Amino acid sequence: MKQINKYIIPYIFYLLAIHTPFTANATGETTHVYHTVVITAPSVYREKVTLKALKIINGSATGASTKVTSNGKEYYRTQGGGMNISGATVELTDCEISNNTATTAAGIYIANRSDVSFNRCSIEQNIGNGNTGGILTTGNSIIRMVDSNVSSNVATTGIAAGMQIQTSKSYIFNSTFSGNKSGSNVGGCYLREGSENYWVNCTVYGNEAIGYGGGMTIYGTSASPAKTYLISSTISGNEATSMGGGINITNAYGTLDLQNSIVSGNTGTNELNGTYNKYYSIVGNKVYNASGVEISGKVFDPDMLDTLKDNGGYTPTCLLLKDNNPAFSCGMNTDQLTTLSRSFAIPIPENIIANDQIGNSRLENNIIGPVAKKCNTNQINKLQQEEYPVKVINHILYVKAFPGENIAIYTVSGQLSGKVQSAGEWLPILNLSKGIYIIKIANKSYKVII
C-alpha cells in the first residue's frame, strides 16, 4: 500500500521517553522477539513519537503469559506481536504492520490512555491465535485512522479478526476493512463496551465470521454502553453464519446511528441485526429518508454496488452502478453533513465530512455511501482506459499510454523505480513491491496503490 523505506524485522525496538521530532529508522534480527516495536514514552502535552515509512513485521507474542514493566506500564508477552503501545502518544505515517502473530492483537496492542494516529497505513496479514488479528485498543485510549487499510487479518479461534475497540474512542476516516476472517464471532470490527466510535467514509467489505457479525458488531453493557456513528460508509460483501451478516447489534446498550450509509449485499441470518437509528440510508434493498421511514417506490438492488476495487485514493472502494440507483439521489448534501458534524462534541474535520473516501467533493450531490461519484459499468471502463490509464490486477501494475509515450514510475518519496516506452497496449510493470507509486505519462501524473 505504501512506500516502505525501512524494515523493522524481529528486533525488540523500544522507544523510551522519545518525543517529537523523532522518526524511527532501525533494522535488526534476532531468533525470537515477542514484540517488534514497544513504545513506552509517557504522554507529554504537544509531543509525540513519530514513525514514518516503516515496515514492522514478524513479531511473535505467543510465549507464556508473563510480563515486563517499563515506565510503570506492564507489557504482556502474549499481546501485540507487531507493536505494543502503552500510555503514549504516537503517530504512524506510511507504515505497514504485517505478518505478525500473537495470542491477542497480533498486529498492534494499544492500552493505558494511549493516543495513536494512523495516516496512510496498512495493517494486514497478522494472525491472532486467540482474539484479534489486526488492532486492539483498550484502556481509555484513542485511535485515529485516515486513508488506511486493515485487511486479511485472522483471529484463528477467537473474536474480532480486523479490529477491536474497548473502553476507548475511535475516529476512523476514509479507511477500508476487508478480507479479515474470524474463527469465531466478528470478522471485521468489534466495537465493544465503553467505546465511542465516529466512522466517516469507510468501506467494510468481504470480512467473514463463523458466528455473528461478519462486518461489524456493536456491544455494550448497562454500566458501559457503546455508541457508534456510521456516516457516509458502505458495509457490503461480508459473511456470518448467524446474525448480522453486515452488522450485529448485540443488545440495547450498543447503539448505532446510521447516516448516509449503505448496509447491503451481506450474507447471514439478516443484513443488520438489532435496533438502530437510520437516516438517509439503505439497508438491504430498502431506502430510508431523513426520518428513518422507508421511501415508497425506491429499491436498491445488489448489483447497484460494485465489488471492492482500486478506484483512486489511498484505499479500495465500491463504486455505485446503474443510473436508476437510488443511492445517487436519496442521501445527504454537504450542508447537512457539515451540520451533522458540528453536532458532535469534537466536530469531524470539514475536509473529511464534505468529501468522499477517494477525495471527491460532495458539493451539489446527495449520494449515499463513501464514494460520491456517478458511474455506470460503461463509464467505469472508460475511466480505466481514458481518464486513469493505470490499474492493478493481482498485485501487478498495468499502464496504458499512446505508442511512443514515455512512462516513468516513482515511489511516493520521489525515487525513480523505472522507465519504459509505451507500445499503445496495457503494459505489465513487474517486480514492484507493495506501496504507493506515482506514474508519469508524458506530462501527466497518476497515483496508484499496489
C-alpha positions as CSV (number, residue, x, y, z in Angstrom):
1,M,0.0,0.0,0.0
2,K,2.8,2.5,0.9
3,Q,6.4,3.2,0.1
4,I,8.4,1.5,2.8
5,N,11.8,2.8,3.3
6,K,13.0,0.8,6.3
7,Y,12.1,-2.6,7.8
8,I,11.9,-3.5,11.5
9,I,12.1,-7.3,11.5
10,P,12.2,-9.3,14.6
11,Y,14.1,-6.9,16.7
12,I,12.8,-5.6,20.1
13,F,12.8,-1.9,19.5
14,Y,11.9,0.2,22.5
15,L,11.0,3.9,22.2
16,L,11.6,5.2,25.7
17,A,10.6,8.8,26.5
18,I,11.3,9.9,22.9
19,H,9.2,12.8,21.6
20,T,8.8,15.0,18.5
21,P,10.7,15.3,16.3
22,F,11.6,11.6,16.0
23,T,11.5,9.3,13.0
24,A,12.2,5.6,13.7
25,N,14.8,4.1,11.4
26,A,16.1,0.8,12.6
27,T,16.8,-2.7,11.4
28,G,17.9,-5.9,13.1
29,E,17.3,-9.5,13.6
30,T,17.2,-12.0,16.4
31,T,16.0,-15.6,16.8
32,H,12.8,-14.6,18.6
33,V,11.1,-11.4,19.7
34,Y,7.8,-11.1,21.4
35,H,7.0,-7.5,20.1
36,T,8.8,-6.0,17.1
37,V,8.2,-2.5,18.5
38,V,7.4,-1.4,22.0
39,I,6.6,2.2,22.8
40,T,6.7,3.3,26.4
41,A,7.2,7.1,26.0
42,P,5.0,8.8,28.6
43,S,2.5,11.2,27.0
44,V,3.7,14.8,27.1
45,Y,1.5,17.8,26.0
46,R,2.1,18.6,22.4
47,E,4.7,16.0,22.0
48,K,4.6,12.6,20.3
49,V,6.5,9.7,19.0
50,T,6.6,9.7,15.1
51,L,7.2,6.7,12.9
52,K,7.4,7.1,9.1
53,A,7.7,4.7,6.2
54,L,8.4,1.6,8.3
55,K,7.5,-2.0,7.7
56,I,7.0,-3.7,11.0
57,I,6.9,-7.5,10.6
58,N,7.5,-10.9,12.1
59,G,6.8,-10.2,15.8
60,S,5.6,-13.2,17.7
61,A,3.9,-12.5,21.0
62,T,3.0,-16.2,21.6
63,G,5.0,-17.1,24.7
64,A,3.9,-17.7,28.2
65,S,1.6,-15.1,29.8
66,T,4.5,-13.3,31.5
67,K,5.1,-9.5,31.6
68,V,7.7,-6.9,31.7
69,T,7.4,-3.4,33.2
70,S,8.8,-0.2,31.7
71,N,8.0,3.4,32.7
72,G,5.4,2.0,35.1
73,K,3.5,0.2,32.4
74,E,3.1,-3.6,32.1
75,Y,3.6,-5.3,28.8
76,Y,2.3,-8.9,28.5
77,R,4.3,-11.1,26.1
78,T,1.1,-12.5,24.6
79,Q,-0.2,-9.1,23.3
80,G,0.9,-7.1,20.3
81,G,3.3,-9.0,18.1
82,G,3.9,-6.1,15.8
83,M,3.5,-3.2,18.2
84,N,2.7,-2.8,21.9
85,I,1.9,0.8,22.8
86,S,1.1,1.8,26.4
87,G,0.4,5.3,27.8
88,A,2.0,7.0,24.8
89,T,1.1,9.5,22.0
90,V,2.2,8.1,18.7
91,E,1.7,9.0,15.0
92,L,2.4,6.5,12.2
93,T,2.6,7.6,8.6
94,D,3.0,5.4,5.5
95,C,3.7,2.4,7.7
96,E,2.9,-1.3,7.2
97,I,2.3,-3.6,10.1
98,S,2.1,-7.1,8.7
99,N,2.8,-10.8,9.2
100,N,2.9,-10.7,13.0
101,T,1.5,-13.2,15.3
102,A,0.2,-13.1,18.9
103,T,-2.2,-14.8,21.3
104,T,-4.1,-11.4,21.4
105,A,-3.8,-8.5,19.0
106,A,-1.2,-9.8,16.6
107,G,-0.7,-6.5,14.7
108,I,-1.0,-3.8,17.4
109,Y,-2.0,-3.6,21.0
110,I,-2.9,-0.1,22.3
111,A,-3.6,0.5,26.0
112,N,-3.4,2.8,29.1
113,R,-4.7,6.1,27.7
114,S,-2.6,6.0,24.6
115,D,-3.4,8.3,21.6
116,V,-2.4,6.6,18.4
117,S,-2.8,8.0,14.8
118,F,-2.5,6.1,11.5
119,N,-2.1,8.0,8.3
120,R,-1.9,6.1,5.0
121,C,-1.0,2.9,6.9
122,S,-1.7,-0.8,6.2
123,I,-2.4,-3.4,8.9
124,E,-2.5,-6.7,7.1
125,Q,-2.0,-10.4,7.2
126,N,-1.5,-10.6,11.0
127,I,-2.6,-13.7,12.8
128,G,-4.1,-13.8,16.3
129,N,-4.0,-17.3,17.7
130,G,-6.8,-16.2,20.0
131,N,-8.6,-12.8,19.7
132,T,-7.9,-10.0,17.2
133,G,-5.6,-10.3,14.3
134,G,-5.2,-6.6,13.5
135,I,-5.6,-4.0,16.2
136,L,-6.9,-4.0,19.8
137,T,-7.5,-0.7,21.5
138,T,-8.4,-0.6,25.2
139,G,-7.9,1.3,28.5
140,N,-9.4,4.7,27.7
141,S,-7.2,5.1,24.7
142,I,-7.9,6.9,21.4
143,I,-7.3,5.5,17.9
144,R,-7.3,7.9,14.9
145,M,-7.1,6.5,11.4
146,V,-7.2,8.2,8.0
147,D,-6.6,6.7,4.5
148,S,-5.7,3.3,5.9
149,N,-6.3,-0.4,5.2
150,V,-7.0,-3.1,7.7
151,S,-7.1,-6.2,5.6
152,S,-6.6,-10.0,5.5
153,N,-6.0,-10.4,9.3
154,V,-7.1,-13.6,11.1
155,A,-8.3,-14.5,14.5
156,T,-8.0,-18.3,14.4
157,T,-10.1,-19.3,17.3
158,G,-11.2,-16.0,18.9
159,I,-13.2,-12.9,18.1
160,A,-12.6,-9.7,16.0
161,A,-10.2,-10.5,13.2
162,G,-9.8,-7.0,12.0
163,M,-10.1,-4.6,14.9
164,Q,-11.4,-4.5,18.5
165,I,-12.2,-1.2,20.4
166,Q,-13.0,-1.4,24.1
167,T,-13.4,1.4,26.6
168,S,-11.8,3.8,24.1
169,K,-12.7,6.2,21.3
170,S,-12.2,5.7,17.6
171,Y,-12.1,8.2,14.8
172,I,-11.9,6.2,11.6
173,F,-12.0,8.2,8.3
174,N,-11.5,7.3,4.6
175,S,-10.4,3.7,5.5
176,T,-11.2,0.2,4.4
177,F,-11.6,-3.0,6.4
178,S,-11.5,-6.0,4.1
179,G,-10.9,-9.8,3.9
180,N,-10.5,-10.2,7.7
181,K,-11.6,-13.7,8.9
182,S,-12.6,-14.8,12.4
183,G,-12.8,-18.4,13.6
184,S,-15.5,-17.3,16.0
185,N,-17.6,-14.1,16.1
186,V,-16.9,-10.7,14.4
187,G,-15.0,-10.8,11.2
188,G,-14.3,-7.1,10.7
189,C,-14.6,-4.7,13.6
190,Y,-15.8,-5.3,17.2
191,L,-17.0,-2.0,18.9
192,R,-17.3,-3.0,22.5
193,E,-18.4,-1.8,25.9
194,G,-17.3,1.7,26.8
195,S,-16.4,2.6,23.2
196,E,-17.4,5.8,21.3
197,N,-16.9,5.5,17.6
198,Y,-17.0,8.1,14.8
199,W,-16.6,6.5,11.3
200,V,-16.8,8.5,8.1
201,N,-16.3,7.5,4.5
202,C,-15.4,3.9,5.4
203,T,-15.8,0.7,3.5
204,V,-16.2,-2.6,5.3
205,Y,-16.1,-5.4,2.7
206,G,-15.6,-9.1,2.4
207,N,-15.0,-9.9,6.1
208,E,-16.1,-13.3,7.5
209,A,-17.1,-14.7,10.8
210,I,-18.0,-18.2,12.0
211,G,-20.8,-16.9,14.2
212,Y,-22.4,-13.4,14.2
213,G,-21.2,-10.1,12.9
214,G,-19.5,-10.6,9.6
215,G,-18.7,-6.9,9.0
216,M,-19.1,-5.4,12.4
217,T,-20.5,-6.0,15.9
218,I,-21.6,-3.4,18.5
219,Y,-21.9,-4.5,22.1
220,G,-22.4,-2.5,25.3
221,T,-23.4,-3.1,28.9
222,S,-25.7,-1.1,31.2
223,A,-22.7,0.3,33.1
224,S,-20.6,0.8,30.0
225,P,-22.6,1.3,26.8
226,A,-21.1,1.5,23.3
227,K,-22.0,4.3,20.8
228,T,-21.3,4.2,17.1
229,Y,-21.9,6.8,14.4
230,L,-21.5,5.4,10.9
231,I,-21.6,8.2,8.3
232,S,-21.3,8.0,4.5
233,S,-20.0,4.4,4.7
234,T,-20.6,1.1,3.0
235,I,-20.9,-2.3,4.7
236,S,-21.2,-5.0,2.0
237,G,-19.9,-8.4,0.9
238,N,-19.5,-9.6,4.5
239,E,-20.5,-13.0,5.7
240,A,-21.6,-14.5,9.0
241,T,-23.0,-17.9,9.7
242,S,-25.6,-16.4,12.1
243,M,-27.0,-13.0,12.9
244,G,-25.8,-9.8,11.3
245,G,-24.0,-10.6,8.1
246,G,-23.3,-6.9,7.8
247,I,-23.7,-5.5,11.3
248,N,-24.8,-7.2,14.5
249,I,-26.0,-5.1,17.4
250,T,-25.9,-7.4,20.4
251,N,-28.1,-5.6,22.8
252,A,-29.8,-2.4,23.7
253,Y,-26.7,-1.0,25.3
254,G,-24.9,-0.9,21.9
255,T,-26.3,1.9,19.8
256,L,-25.9,2.8,16.1
257,D,-26.7,5.9,14.2
258,L,-26.6,5.0,10.5
259,Q,-26.3,8.2,8.5
260,N,-26.0,8.4,4.7
261,S,-24.7,4.9,4.6
262,I,-25.3,1.5,2.8
263,V,-25.6,-1.9,4.5
264,S,-26.5,-4.3,1.7
265,G,-25.3,-7.4,0.0
266,N,-24.1,-9.2,3.1
267,T,-24.7,-12.9,3.9
268,G,-26.1,-14.1,7.2
269,T,-29.4,-14.5,9.1
270,N,-30.0,-10.8,8.3
271,E,-28.2,-7.8,6.9
272,L,-28.3,-5.7,10.1
273,N,-29.4,-7.3,13.4
274,G,-30.7,-5.3,16.3
275,T,-32.3,-1.9,16.9
276,Y,-30.7,1.2,15.4
277,N,-31.4,4.7,14.0
278,K,-31.2,5.2,10.2
279,Y,-31.3,8.4,8.3
280,Y,-30.8,8.9,4.5
281,S,-29.6,5.3,4.4
282,I,-30.0,2.0,2.6
283,V,-30.4,-1.3,4.5
284,G,-30.8,-4.4,2.3
285,N,-33.0,-3.3,-0.6
286,K,-34.9,-0.6,1.3
287,V,-34.1,3.1,1.1
288,Y,-34.9,5.4,4.1
289,N,-35.5,9.1,4.4
290,A,-34.4,11.8,6.9
291,S,-36.9,10.4,9.5
292,G,-35.9,6.8,9.0
293,V,-39.1,6.0,7.1
294,E,-38.9,3.7,4.0
295,I,-39.3,5.7,0.8
296,S,-42.0,4.1,-1.3
297,G,-41.0,3.1,-4.8
298,K,-37.3,3.2,-4.2
299,V,-35.5,-0.2,-4.4
300,F,-31.8,-0.8,-4.1
301,D,-30.6,-4.0,-5.9
302,P,-27.4,-5.8,-5.0
303,D,-26.0,-5.2,-8.5
304,M,-26.1,-1.5,-7.9
305,L,-22.9,-1.7,-5.9
306,D,-19.6,-2.8,-7.5
307,T,-17.1,-5.1,-5.8
308,L,-14.1,-3.8,-3.9
309,K,-11.5,-2.2,-6.3
310,D,-8.9,0.4,-6.6
311,N,-10.9,3.4,-7.8
312,G,-8.3,6.1,-6.8
313,G,-7.5,7.4,-3.4
314,Y,-5.5,5.5,-0.8
315,T,-7.9,2.7,-0.1
316,P,-10.0,0.4,-2.2
317,T,-13.7,1.2,-2.5
318,C,-17.0,0.1,-4.1
319,L,-18.5,2.3,-6.8
320,L,-22.2,2.8,-7.2
321,L,-23.6,1.4,-10.5
322,K,-26.6,2.0,-12.7
323,D,-28.3,5.3,-13.5
324,N,-31.5,4.3,-11.7
325,N,-29.6,3.7,-8.4
326,P,-31.5,5.5,-5.5
327,A,-28.2,6.0,-3.8
328,F,-27.4,8.7,-6.3
329,S,-30.2,10.9,-5.1
330,C,-31.6,10.0,-1.7
331,G,-28.6,10.9,0.5
332,M,-27.4,13.9,2.5
333,N,-25.8,17.0,0.9
334,T,-22.7,18.8,2.0
335,D,-24.6,21.3,4.2
336,Q,-26.5,18.5,6.0
337,L,-23.3,16.5,6.6
338,T,-21.5,19.6,7.9
339,T,-24.3,20.4,10.2
340,L,-24.3,16.8,11.5
341,S,-20.5,17.1,12.2
342,R,-21.0,20.2,14.2
343,S,-23.5,18.4,16.5
344,F,-20.6,16.3,17.9
345,A,-18.5,17.4,20.9
346,I,-15.5,17.2,18.6
347,P,-16.6,18.1,15.1
348,I,-15.4,15.9,12.2
349,P,-13.0,18.0,10.0
350,E,-14.8,19.6,7.1
351,N,-12.3,18.3,4.6
352,I,-13.4,14.8,5.7
353,I,-17.1,15.1,6.0
354,A,-17.6,17.3,2.9
355,N,-15.6,15.0,0.7
356,D,-15.7,11.3,0.0
357,Q,-13.3,8.3,0.6
358,I,-11.3,9.0,-2.5
359,G,-11.2,12.8,-2.3
360,N,-14.2,13.8,-4.4
361,S,-16.2,16.8,-3.2
362,R,-19.8,16.0,-2.2
363,L,-20.9,19.5,-3.2
364,E,-24.1,19.6,-5.2
365,N,-24.9,15.9,-4.8
366,N,-26.9,13.8,-2.5
367,I,-25.1,10.5,-2.9
368,I,-25.3,7.8,-0.2
369,G,-22.1,6.0,0.8
370,P,-18.4,6.6,0.8
371,V,-17.9,7.3,-2.9
372,A,-19.6,10.4,-4.3
373,K,-19.0,9.6,-8.0
374,K,-21.6,8.7,-10.5
375,C,-20.5,5.8,-12.8
376,N,-22.3,3.0,-14.6
377,T,-20.4,0.0,-15.9
378,N,-19.6,1.6,-19.3
379,Q,-18.3,4.7,-17.6
380,I,-16.1,2.7,-15.3
381,N,-14.4,1.0,-18.3
382,K,-14.0,4.4,-19.9
383,L,-12.4,5.9,-16.8
384,Q,-10.0,3.0,-16.6
385,Q,-8.9,3.3,-20.2
386,E,-9.0,7.1,-20.7
387,E,-9.1,9.1,-17.5
388,Y,-7.0,6.9,-15.3
389,P,-4.7,4.7,-17.5
390,V,-3.3,2.7,-14.7
391,K,-4.7,-0.3,-12.9
392,V,-3.7,-3.1,-10.5
393,I,-4.6,-6.8,-11.1
394,N,-3.3,-9.5,-8.7
395,H,-0.8,-7.0,-7.3
396,I,0.7,-6.3,-10.8
397,L,0.6,-2.7,-12.1
398,Y,-0.6,-2.2,-15.7
399,V,-0.1,1.1,-17.6
400,K,-1.6,2.1,-20.9
401,A,-0.4,5.1,-23.0
402,F,-0.2,6.2,-26.6
403,P,2.5,4.5,-28.7
404,G,5.9,6.0,-28.1
405,E,5.0,7.9,-24.9
406,N,7.4,7.7,-22.1
407,I,6.2,6.1,-18.8
408,A,8.2,6.7,-15.6
409,I,7.4,5.1,-12.2
410,Y,8.3,6.9,-9.0
411,T,7.9,6.0,-5.3
412,V,5.8,8.3,-3.2
413,S,9.0,9.8,-1.9
414,G,10.1,10.7,-5.4
415,Q,12.6,7.9,-6.1
416,L,12.7,6.7,-9.7
417,S,11.7,3.0,-9.9
418,G,11.9,2.6,-13.6
419,K,11.2,3.9,-17.1
420,V,9.7,2.3,-20.2
421,Q,8.3,3.4,-23.6
422,S,4.6,2.5,-24.4
423,A,3.6,0.4,-27.4
424,G,0.0,1.5,-27.0
425,E,-1.3,-1.5,-25.1
426,W,-1.7,-2.3,-21.4
427,L,1.8,-2.9,-20.2
428,P,2.5,-5.0,-17.1
429,I,5.2,-3.5,-14.8
430,L,6.7,-6.4,-12.8
431,N,8.8,-6.6,-9.6
432,L,7.2,-3.7,-7.8
433,S,6.7,-4.2,-4.1
434,K,3.6,-3.1,-2.2
435,G,3.3,0.6,-1.9
436,I,2.1,3.9,-3.3
437,Y,3.5,4.9,-6.7
438,I,3.3,8.0,-8.9
439,I,3.1,7.1,-12.6
440,K,4.1,9.8,-15.0
441,I,2.9,9.5,-18.6
442,A,4.0,12.3,-20.9
443,N,3.2,15.5,-18.8
444,K,0.5,13.9,-16.6
445,S,0.9,12.1,-13.3
446,Y,-1.3,9.3,-11.8
447,K,-1.3,7.8,-8.3
448,V,-1.7,4.0,-7.8
449,I,-1.6,1.7,-4.8
450,I,-0.2,-1.8,-5.1
